[in-house]
Every structure is written in C-alpha cells, then in structure tokens.
Amino acid sequence: MTAEIVKGFQDYSEEQALKRAEIKKIIQEQFELYGFMPCETPIIEYEDFVKQGNENSEDEAVSDIFKLQDKGKRKLALRYEFTFQLKRLAENKKLPFKRYQIGEVFRDEPTSKNRFRQFTQCDADIVGNSVKDEAEILALTSSILNRLGIKFTININNRKFLNEILQEQKIKEKDKQAIIREIDKLDKLPEKEVRKNLRKYKAEKILNIFKKSESFFKKFESYKEIEELKKYCRLYNVQVKFQPSLARGLSYYNGNVFEIKTENKNIKETIAAGGSYSVNKIPATGISFGLERLSELAKIKLENKSVLIISIAQDKKSIKLAENLRKQNLRTELWTEKGISKALDYANSKKIPFVIFLGKEEIKKGKIKLRNMKTGREKFLKEKGFTRILKTKGL
C-alpha cells in the first residue's frame, strides 16, 4: 500500500485549510449579500446529462470529463463544472433564479503547477437575466476580490461581437468554433504560435484586427451590448477593460463574457471568469472563482485566538473550563496527559498563542495562570478577566 497522492490531487491541512475555509466564508457572505441562495448537487451524474447542451467534444472541459461506470454498466461522469446542472435546478423556478454553489469539480487533464484534476469552484449564476444583472455579477466579483486584498483587472467582450468579426472576415461556419478556441489562447501562448495555428484555417490575419483601437469596433452591431454593460458597470463604480480577442473556451457562451486577471507581477493567471449563456432556452449569466488560485493570492490575516488548557491533575475542573470557553466561541484544546514541557511543545507546534495552567496552586488561589506563548509573560487571573484577554490578546 502506498500513501502517495494521485497526480493532480492535493491534501490541505491546518493553516492552509483554515485559509481556504476563511476565503469560502467571505465568498459565501458576499454571494448571499447580493441575493444568491445556496444549492448542492451530486458529484456524479449520467454522462449524457453532463454533455447535454455542450456536445462540442473539442471543448476542453467536455473532452476532459472523468468518465465512470457503475456495477450496472451505466455510463457516468464526475461533474466538470456546475453550470450544466442548472438545467435541472432551474426547472419551474420563479425568475430570476439566483443560486450559488461552492464545491469540488473534476477534469481528467494534464496537470501543472496551477492546474489540478480536482479543484474547488465558487459559482454564482442568474437564470432569467439582463445586462443589468451582468453588471451586478461584476460588482459582486469586485467586492469579493477587494475583500480578499487581490488586485485585479476585469476584461470583457461579447461572443456575438466576435462572431460578427469572423463573419466579416468570411470565415467558414464549420471553422468558427475552432478559430475561437485558438483566439482564446492569446493570453496563454505567444502570438506567433496562435498565428501559426490559425493558418490552417486561413484566418491568421484576424489577429491584426484585435490590435485596432476600440473606436474601430463601434461599427459592429453587437458592440452595443458591450457599451451597455460598460454603462451599468459605471453605475456600480466597477472598472472594466474591453478586450476584443477575449473568447472564453466553452462554446455555450452566447453574449457578454468576462475574465478577471490578477495584477500580481509574478502570477498572470485567470482568477475568475464567466459570461452569458442559455439555460433551458432562458438567458442566464454567471461567474466562477477558482479557490486554489484565490488562496495563493489572498491577503487575509487569520486570527488565531485559540488556547490550550494544561490540566495538572485537575481534569474535572479543566474540562468544565474548556466547555465554558467554547461556549464563548473561543477555540479551546485540552491537554490531560503528563508532561508540561510536551504540552508547551505541542502549543508551539500548533502556534497556539495562549496556554492556561490549571493545577493545585491555581485552584488554591481561586485563579488560573495564563501564559502568552509569544512574549512568555504569565499572569494569575480570575476566569472573567482572562476571557477578555484571550479575545483581545492583551497580555
């Protein structure tokens, strides 16, 4: 038996897991502030249902689906995203239907430093939307990233607008999706390589169009949708940047699309993305955050207000004290084994800021000895006095 983890999967523990939990908490709070309600869906679905509405097998997400088979030889698949499950969730719901979901999704694809086979998505979607909802989605995105201390740029474009450009360039209908997928790689591959890939479709000249100023694109009918989105974003005080080559890889997008990039000098990757599509022939829009990338970038301070009670042959009183502290929402651990030095080593290894000693001397004085593990200061205090110190780190 081996404990080696499967390639593309990860363990998260202690501080790393606590940071992820705090980020999820912030995202969930913001989702609910904007009126989104939670949903939970199965990790495993029928393969046909997973692919339904996104039959383009060349879409990366579809071609990279994890396929399974149960004992009844039914074809199943792990969910690769949450959007396709909206087809079921949104049925007969009063519109607009606003839902959020945070959970694991899976892709059977090559791995890299920031590309995993299991990752956590945080999605918010509106079924029955307008361009005003798209602006609100971007306001929500801005609010979350500001709370996490992440500098970012919101890039926007429109798939209908992109199709208009392809139409003007007399691109064959059968080649359009393939060309859009190549264009979408411009922020991942050198332009020279993308140009080379487009030559087989005789579409390499299209890259020159994307270098023109924004005023050039106003002649296209679908540009009006981009202008309208920008207008409502201004009402939310959200800055967006028009990027005419932005495509988003999945073929189901049919309107405005957005991609959020970090402004971190060392990491130039997408941290959230989304756009407009249809759910059961109803207009919808949404945004998706990748928790792994947010965890790498988020500047949030985890407050450690935990305490370790060291019972020196006073287990009954120590247990009672621990339960009282927990009722006051203080994270409390209890050490009832022998060896004070071992207990202090444990506290240091867990970065527990405070230790309480409870022995005969403390019981006799009717007080508790509290030690600040960072400064080494100790003080005898009554229970009411030290709970305030534990919460404010005032010792």
MARKE-970741 format. One record per residue (C-alpha): residue number from 1; residue in three letters; chain; y, z, x. Coordinates in nm, 2 decimals, decimal comma. Each point is the difference from the previous one (the first is absolute). Last residue first. Layout:
BEGIN
  nr rest kette      v      w      u
 NUM  Ala     A      Y      Z      X
...
***
This chain:
BEGIN
  nr rest kette      v      w      u
 395  Leu     A   4,01   2,79  -0,14
 394  Gly     A   0,18  -0,22  -0,25
 393  Lys     A  -0,26  -0,27  -0,07
 392  Thr     A   0,15  -0,04  -0,35
 391  Lys     A  -0,31   0,03  -0,21
 390  Leu     A  -0,18   0,23   0,23
 389  Ile     A   0,31   0,22   0,04
 388  Arg     A   0,03   0,04  -0,38
 387  Thr     A  -0,37   0,09  -0,03
 386  Phe     A   0,06   0,25   0,29
 385  Gly     A   0,24   0,23  -0,19
 384  Lys     A  -0,20   0,03  -0,32
 383  Glu     A  -0,32   0,09   0,19
 382  Lys     A   0,17   0,28   0,20
 381  Leu     A   0,08  -0,08   0,36
 380  Phe     A  -0,11   0,09   0,35
 379  Lys     A   0,14  -0,26   0,24
 378  Glu     A  -0,13  -0,22   0,28
 377  Arg     A   0,18  -0,27   0,21
 376  Gly     A  -0,23  -0,24   0,20
 375  Thr     A   0,26  -0,27  -0,04
 374  Lys     A  -0,23  -0,28  -0,12
 373  Met     A  -0,27   0,21  -0,15
 372  Asn     A   0,24   0,21  -0,21
 371  Arg     A  -0,20   0,32  -0,05
 370  Leu     A   0,00   0,21  -0,31
 369  Lys     A  -0,14   0,36  -0,01
 368  Ile     A  -0,05   0,13  -0,35
 367  Lys     A   0,13   0,32  -0,15
 366  Gly     A  -0,12   0,32  -0,16
 365  Lys     A   0,02   0,17   0,33
 364  Lys     A  -0,36   0,12  -0,02
 363  Ile     A  -0,11  -0,35  -0,13
 362  Glu     A   0,16  -0,16   0,30
 361  Glu     A  -0,16   0,23   0,25
 360  Lys     A  -0,34  -0,03  -0,17
 359  Gly     A   0,00  -0,38   0,02
 358  Leu     A   0,18  -0,30  -0,15
 357  Phe     A   0,16  -0,24   0,25
 356  Ile     A   0,20  -0,29  -0,15
 355  Val     A   0,03  -0,33   0,19
 354  Phe     A   0,28  -0,25  -0,04
 353  Pro     A   0,07  -0,36   0,12
 352  Ile     A  -0,35  -0,14  -0,04
 351  Lys     A  -0,02  -0,29   0,25
 350  Lys     A  -0,37  -0,04  -0,08
 349  Ser     A  -0,10   0,04   0,37
 348  Asn     A   0,25   0,29   0,03
 347  Ala     A  -0,15   0,18  -0,30
 346  Tyr     A  -0,35  -0,04   0,13
 345  Asp     A   0,10   0,13   0,34
 344  Leu     A   0,15   0,30  -0,18
 343  Ala     A  -0,32   0,06  -0,19
 342  Lys     A  -0,20  -0,02   0,32
 341  Ser     A   0,23   0,25   0,16
 340  Ile     A  -0,05   0,24  -0,30
 339  Gly     A  -0,38  -0,01   0,04
 338  Lys     A  -0,22   0,10  -0,29
 337  Glu     A  -0,02  -0,22  -0,31
 336  Thr     A   0,21   0,05  -0,31
 335  Trp     A   0,26  -0,27   0,05
 334  Leu     A   0,17  -0,10  -0,32
 333  Glu     A   0,21  -0,31  -0,06
 332  Thr     A   0,31  -0,02  -0,21
 331  Arg     A   0,22  -0,29  -0,12
 330  Leu     A   0,28   0,17  -0,18
 329  Asn     A   0,04  -0,10  -0,37
 328  Gln     A   0,10   0,35  -0,11
 327  Lys     A  -0,34   0,04  -0,17
 326  Arg     A  -0,15  -0,09   0,34
 325  Leu     A   0,19   0,30   0,15
 324  Asn     A  -0,15   0,24  -0,26
 323  Glu     A  -0,35  -0,14   0,07
 322  Ala     A   0,03   0,05   0,37
 321  Leu     A   0,12   0,36  -0,05
 320  Lys     A  -0,30   0,08  -0,22
 319  Ile     A  -0,24  -0,16   0,25
 318  Ser     A   0,17   0,20   0,28
 317  Lys     A  -0,02   0,33  -0,20
 316  Lys     A  -0,38  -0,04  -0,05
 315  Asp     A  -0,06  -0,14   0,35
 314  Gln     A   0,16   0,29   0,19
 313  Ala     A  -0,22   0,01   0,32
 312  Ile     A   0,28  -0,16   0,20
 311  Ser     A   0,07  -0,28  -0,24
 310  Ile     A   0,21  -0,27   0,16
 309  Ile     A   0,21  -0,18  -0,27
 308  Leu     A   0,10  -0,35   0,11
 307  Val     A   0,32  -0,15  -0,15
 306  Ser     A   0,12  -0,34  -0,10
 305  Lys     A   0,36  -0,11  -0,04
 304  Asn     A  -0,04  -0,33   0,18
 303  Glu     A   0,27  -0,23  -0,13
 302  Leu     A  -0,09  -0,36   0,07
 301  Lys     A   0,30  -0,19   0,12
 300  Ile     A   0,03  -0,36  -0,12
 299  Lys     A   0,09  -0,30   0,22
 298  Ala     A  -0,24  -0,26  -0,15
 297  Leu     A  -0,10  -0,29   0,23
 296  Glu     A  -0,37   0,04   0,08
 295  Ser     A  -0,07   0,17  -0,34
 294  Leu     A   0,18  -0,29  -0,18
 293  Arg     A  -0,23  -0,25   0,18
 292  Glu     A  -0,31   0,18  -0,11
 291  Leu     A   0,13   0,06  -0,35
 290  Gly     A   0,04  -0,37  -0,07
 289  Phe     A   0,26  -0,04  -0,28
 288  Ser     A  -0,04  -0,24  -0,29
 287  Ile     A   0,27  -0,13  -0,24
 286  Gly     A  -0,03  -0,15  -0,35
 285  Thr     A   0,10  -0,26  -0,25
 284  Ala     A  -0,14  -0,12  -0,33
 283  Pro     A   0,05  -0,29  -0,24
 282  Ile     A  -0,26  -0,01  -0,28
 281  Lys     A  -0,27  -0,27   0,01
 280  Asn     A  -0,28   0,27   0,01
 279  Val     A   0,18   0,14   0,31
 278  Ser     A   0,24  -0,25   0,16
 277  Tyr     A   0,17   0,01   0,34
 276  Ser     A   0,32   0,13   0,16
 275  Gly     A   0,04   0,15   0,34
 274  Gly     A  -0,14   0,24   0,26
 273  Ala     A   0,03   0,14   0,35
 272  Ala     A   0,01   0,32   0,20
 271  Ile     A  -0,02   0,10   0,36
 270  Thr     A   0,00  -0,35   0,15
 269  Glu     A  -0,01   0,01   0,38
 268  Lys     A   0,26  -0,01   0,28
 267  Ile     A  -0,11   0,32   0,18
 266  Asn     A   0,16   0,08   0,34
 265  Lys     A   0,36  -0,06  -0,10
 264  Asn     A  -0,03   0,18  -0,33
 263  Glu     A   0,20  -0,20  -0,26
 262  Thr     A  -0,31   0,01  -0,23
 261  Lys     A  -0,06  -0,30  -0,23
 260  Ile     A  -0,01   0,00  -0,37
 259  Glu     A  -0,13  -0,32  -0,17
 258  Phe     A   0,11  -0,13  -0,34
 257  Val     A  -0,10  -0,27  -0,24
 256  Asn     A   0,19  -0,15  -0,30
 255  Gly     A  -0,22  -0,21  -0,22
 254  Asn     A  -0,36  -0,13  -0,03
 253  Tyr     A  -0,21   0,22   0,22
 252  Tyr     A  -0,37  -0,07  -0,07
 251  Ser     A  -0,05  -0,19   0,33
 250  Leu     A  -0,02   0,30   0,22
 249  Gly     A   0,16  -0,05   0,34
 248  Arg     A   0,36   0,11  -0,05
 247  Ala     A   0,23  -0,30   0,02
 246  Leu     A   0,31   0,09   0,21
 245  Ser     A   0,14  -0,32   0,15
 244  Pro     A   0,33   0,01  -0,19
 243  Gln     A   0,09   0,36   0,12
 242  Phe     A   0,28   0,14  -0,20
 241  Lys     A   0,09   0,36   0,11
 240  Val     A   0,03   0,29  -0,23
 239  Gln     A   0,23   0,30  -0,01
 238  Val     A  -0,05   0,25  -0,28
 237  Asn     A   0,32   0,15  -0,16
 236  Tyr     A  -0,19   0,01  -0,33
 235  Leu     A   0,27  -0,22  -0,16
 234  Arg     A  -0,03  -0,22   0,31
 233  Cys     A  -0,37  -0,04  -0,06
 232  Tyr     A   0,09  -0,14  -0,34
 231  Lys     A   0,20  -0,28   0,15
 230  Lys     A  -0,25  -0,07   0,27
 229  Leu     A  -0,27  -0,05  -0,26
 228  Glu     A   0,22  -0,24  -0,19
 227  Glu     A   0,07  -0,20   0,31
 226  Ile     A  -0,37  -0,03   0,07
 225  Glu     A  -0,07  -0,11  -0,35
 224  Lys     A   0,28  -0,26   0,03
 223  Tyr     A  -0,18  -0,14   0,31
 222  Ser     A  -0,26  -0,13  -0,24
 221  Glu     A   0,23  -0,30  -0,09
 220  Phe     A   0,04  -0,12   0,36
 219  Lys     A   0,35  -0,11   0,10
 218  Lys     A   0,08   0,36   0,12
 217  Phe     A  -0,23  -0,05   0,29
 216  Phe     A   0,27  -0,14   0,24
 215  Ser     A   0,22   0,30  -0,05
 214  Glu     A  -0,26   0,22   0,16
 213  Ser     A   0,04  -0,17   0,34
 212  Lys     A  -0,27  -0,23   0,13
 211  Lys     A  -0,28   0,12   0,22
 210  Phe     A  -0,26  -0,02  -0,28
 209  Ile     A   0,05  -0,38  -0,03
 208  Asn     A  -0,11  -0,05   0,37
 207  Leu     A  -0,34   0,16  -0,09
 206  Ile     A  -0,06  -0,27  -0,26
 205  Lys     A  -0,02  -0,26   0,28
 204  Glu     A  -0,36   0,12   0,08
 203  Ala     A  -0,13  -0,13  -0,34
 202  Lys     A  -0,23  -0,28   0,11
 201  Tyr     A  -0,29   0,20  -0,15
 200  Lys     A  -0,18   0,01   0,34
 199  Arg     A   0,33   0,05   0,16
 198  Leu     A   0,05   0,34  -0,18
 197  Asn     A  -0,23   0,18   0,24
 196  Lys     A   0,20  -0,13   0,30
 195  Arg     A   0,33   0,12  -0,15
 194  Val     A  -0,16   0,34  -0,06
 193  Glu     A  -0,10   0,02   0,37
 192  Lys     A   0,34  -0,10   0,12
 191  Glu     A   0,17   0,24  -0,23
 190  Pro     A  -0,18   0,29   0,18
 189  Leu     A  -0,24   0,19  -0,23
 188  Lys     A   0,05   0,31  -0,22
 187  Asp     A   0,34  -0,04  -0,15
 186  Leu     A  -0,06  -0,38  -0,06
 185  Lys     A  -0,34   0,07  -0,15
 184  Asp     A   0,12  -0,04  -0,36
 183  Ile     A   0,08  -0,36   0,08
 182  Glu     A  -0,37  -0,06   0,07
 181  Arg     A  -0,11   0,16  -0,33
 180  Ile     A   0,27  -0,21  -0,19
 179  Ile     A  -0,15  -0,32   0,17
 178  Ala     A  -0,35   0,09  -0,13
 177  Gln     A   0,13   0,07  -0,35
 176  Lys     A   0,19  -0,33  -0,01
 175  Asp     A  -0,27  -0,23   0,14
 174  Lys     A  -0,16  -0,11  -0,33
 173  Glu     A   0,34  -0,07  -0,16
 172  Lys     A   0,09  -0,24   0,28
 171  Ile     A   0,33   0,08   0,17
 170  Lys     A   0,29  -0,24  -0,11
 169  Gln     A   0,26   0,19   0,21
 168  Glu     A   0,19   0,06  -0,32
 167  Gln     A  -0,31   0,15  -0,16
 166  Leu     A  -0,06   0,23   0,30
 165  Ile     A   0,36   0,12  -0,04
 164  Glu     A  -0,05   0,06  -0,37
 163  Asn     A  -0,33   0,19   0,08
 162  Leu     A   0,20   0,24   0,22
 161  Phe     A   0,25   0,05  -0,29
 160  Lys     A  -0,29   0,07  -0,24
 159  Arg     A  -0,13   0,25   0,26
 158  Asn     A   0,33   0,19   0,03
 157  Asn     A   0,14   0,18   0,30
 156  Ile     A   0,10   0,35   0,11
 155  Asn     A   0,01   0,20   0,32
 154  Ile     A   0,07   0,38  -0,02
 153  Thr     A   0,09   0,14   0,35
 152  Phe     A  -0,11   0,34   0,11
 151  Lys     A   0,09   0,33   0,18
 150  Ile     A  -0,26   0,27  -0,09
 149  Gly     A   0,12   0,36  -0,06
 148  Leu     A  -0,28   0,06  -0,25
 147  Arg     A   0,25   0,08  -0,28
 146  Asn     A   0,19  -0,32   0,09
 145  Leu     A  -0,33  -0,20  -0,03
 144  Ile     A  -0,07   0,14  -0,34
 143  Ser     A   0,35  -0,06  -0,14
 142  Ser     A   0,01  -0,36   0,14
 141  Thr     A  -0,34  -0,08  -0,17
 140  Leu     A   0,12   0,15  -0,33
 139  Ala     A   0,32  -0,21   0,02
 138  Leu     A  -0,22  -0,30   0,08
 137  Ile     A  -0,21   0,07  -0,31
 136  Glu     A   0,33   0,04  -0,20
 135  Ala     A   0,11  -0,35   0,12
 134  Glu     A  -0,33  -0,14  -0,12
 133  Asp     A   0,04   0,18  -0,33
 132  Lys     A   0,34  -0,17  -0,05
 131  Val     A  -0,17  -0,34   0,07
 130  Ser     A  -0,21   0,06  -0,31
 129  Asn     A  -0,33   0,18  -0,07
 128  Gly     A  -0,28   0,03  -0,24
 127  Val     A  -0,26   0,16   0,23
 126  Ile     A   0,18   0,22   0,26
 125  Asp     A  -0,18   0,09   0,32
 124  Ala     A   0,01   0,29   0,25
 123  Asp     A  -0,26   0,00   0,28
 122  Cys     A  -0,08   0,24   0,29
 121  Gln     A  -0,28  -0,15   0,20
 120  Thr     A  -0,24   0,20   0,23
 119  Phe     A  -0,20  -0,19   0,26
 118  Gln     A  -0,37  -0,09   0,06
 117  Arg     A  -0,08  -0,30   0,21
 116  Phe     A   0,29   0,07   0,23
 115  Arg     A   0,29  -0,20   0,15
 114  Asn     A   0,25   0,19   0,21
 113  Lys     A  -0,17  -0,01   0,34
 112  Ser     A  -0,23  -0,29  -0,09
 111  Thr     A  -0,29  -0,07  -0,24
 110  Pro     A  -0,17  -0,32  -0,11
 109  Glu     A  -0,05  -0,01  -0,37
 108  Asp     A  -0,22   0,15  -0,28
 107  Arg     A   0,29   0,15  -0,19
 106  Phe     A   0,01   0,33  -0,19
 105  Val     A   0,23   0,20  -0,22
 104  Glu     A   0,06   0,37  -0,01
 103  Gly     A   0,23   0,18  -0,24
 102  Ile     A   0,35   0,05  -0,14
 101  Gln     A   0,07  -0,15  -0,35
 100  Tyr     A   0,31  -0,05  -0,20
  99  Arg     A   0,05  -0,13  -0,35
  98  Lys     A   0,29  -0,14  -0,21
  97  Phe     A  -0,10  -0,18  -0,32
  96  Pro     A   0,31  -0,16  -0,14
  95  Leu     A  -0,14  -0,06  -0,25
  94  Lys     A  -0,23   0,20  -0,23
  93  Lys     A  -0,35  -0,03   0,13
  92  Asn     A  -0,26  -0,22  -0,18
  91  Glu     A  -0,16  -0,10   0,33
  90  Ala     A   0,20   0,12   0,30
  89  Leu     A  -0,29   0,19   0,16
  88  Arg     A  -0,25  -0,29  -0,01
  87  Lys     A   0,22  -0,27   0,16
  86  Leu     A   0,16   0,27   0,21
  85  Gln     A  -0,33   0,02   0,19
  84  Phe     A   0,11  -0,32   0,19
  83  Thr     A   0,30   0,17   0,14
  82  Phe     A  -0,17   0,30   0,16
  81  Glu     A  -0,12  -0,15   0,34
  80  Tyr     A  -0,32  -0,10   0,18
  79  Arg     A  -0,22   0,18  -0,25
  78  Leu     A  -0,36   0,03   0,13
  77  Ala     A  -0,22  -0,27  -0,14
  76  Leu     A  -0,30  -0,04  -0,23
  75  Lys     A  -0,27  -0,27  -0,06
  74  Arg     A  -0,27   0,15  -0,22
  73  Lys     A  -0,34   0,02   0,17
  72  Gly     A  -0,12   0,28  -0,23
  71  Lys     A  -0,03   0,22   0,30
  70  Asp     A   0,37  -0,06   0,08
  69  Gln     A   0,16  -0,28   0,20
  68  Leu     A   0,31   0,01   0,21
  67  Lys     A   0,28  -0,23   0,12
  66  Phe     A   0,30   0,13   0,20
  65  Ile     A   0,27  -0,25  -0,08
  64  Asp     A   0,15  -0,19   0,31
  63  Ser     A   0,01  -0,35  -0,16
  62  Val     A   0,19   0,14  -0,30
  61  Ala     A   0,26   0,20   0,21
  60  Glu     A   0,05  -0,29   0,24
  59  Asp     A   0,06  -0,26  -0,27
  58  Glu     A  -0,23  -0,29   0,08
  57  Ser     A  -0,23   0,08  -0,29
  56  Asn     A   0,28  -0,09  -0,25
  55  Glu     A  -0,16   0,15  -0,31
  54  Asn     A   0,27   0,26  -0,04
  53  Gly     A   0,00   0,04  -0,37
  52  Gln     A  -0,35   0,14   0,00
  51  Lys     A  -0,11   0,08   0,35
  50  Val     A  -0,05   0,38  -0,05
  49  Phe     A  -0,15  -0,06  -0,35
  48  Asp     A  -0,26  -0,24   0,14
  47  Glu     A  -0,10   0,25   0,27
  46  Tyr     A  -0,06   0,27  -0,26
  45  Glu     A   0,20   0,31   0,10
  44  Ile     A  -0,04   0,29   0,25
  43  Ile     A   0,30   0,22   0,09
  42  Pro     A   0,04   0,09  -0,36
  41  Thr     A   0,36   0,05  -0,14
  40  Glu     A   0,24   0,29  -0,02
  39  Cys     A   0,35  -0,03  -0,16
  38  Pro     A   0,32   0,20   0,03
  37  Met     A   0,32  -0,06  -0,20
  36  Phe     A   0,31  -0,17   0,13
  35  Gly     A   0,34   0,12  -0,14
  34  Tyr     A   0,22  -0,04   0,31
  33  Leu     A  -0,02   0,37   0,07
  32  Glu     A  -0,38  -0,03  -0,03
  31  Phe     A  -0,02  -0,26   0,29
  30  Gln     A   0,24   0,22   0,21
  29  Glu     A  -0,22   0,31  -0,04
  28  Gln     A  -0,31  -0,20   0,08
  27  Ile     A   0,15  -0,15   0,31
  26  Ile     A   0,12   0,35   0,13
  25  Lys     A  -0,35   0,15  -0,07
  24  Lys     A  -0,17  -0,29   0,17
  23  Ile     A   0,22   0,05   0,31
  22  Glu     A  -0,09   0,38  -0,01
  21  Ala     A  -0,37  -0,08  -0,02
  20  Arg     A   0,02  -0,24   0,29
  19  Lys     A   0,18   0,26   0,21
  18  Leu     A  -0,27   0,26  -0,09
  17  Ala     A  -0,27  -0,24   0,10
  16  Gln     A   0,15  -0,07   0,34
  15  Glu     A   0,07   0,37   0,05
  14  Glu     A  -0,36   0,10  -0,09
  13  Ser     A  -0,24  -0,29  -0,02
  12  Tyr     A  -0,01  -0,37  -0,06
  11  Asp     A  -0,32  -0,20   0,07
  10  Gln     A   0,01  -0,38   0,03
   9  Phe     A  -0,16  -0,32  -0,11
   8  Gly     A   0,03  -0,35   0,16
   7  Lys     A  -0,31   0,03   0,21
   6  Val     A  -0,25   0,25  -0,15
   5  Ile     A   0,04   0,35   0,15
   4  Glu     A  -0,24   0,11   0,27
   3  Ala     A  -0,19   0,32  -0,11
   2  Thr     A  -0,33  -0,16   0,09
   1  Met     A  -0,35   0,09  -0,12
***
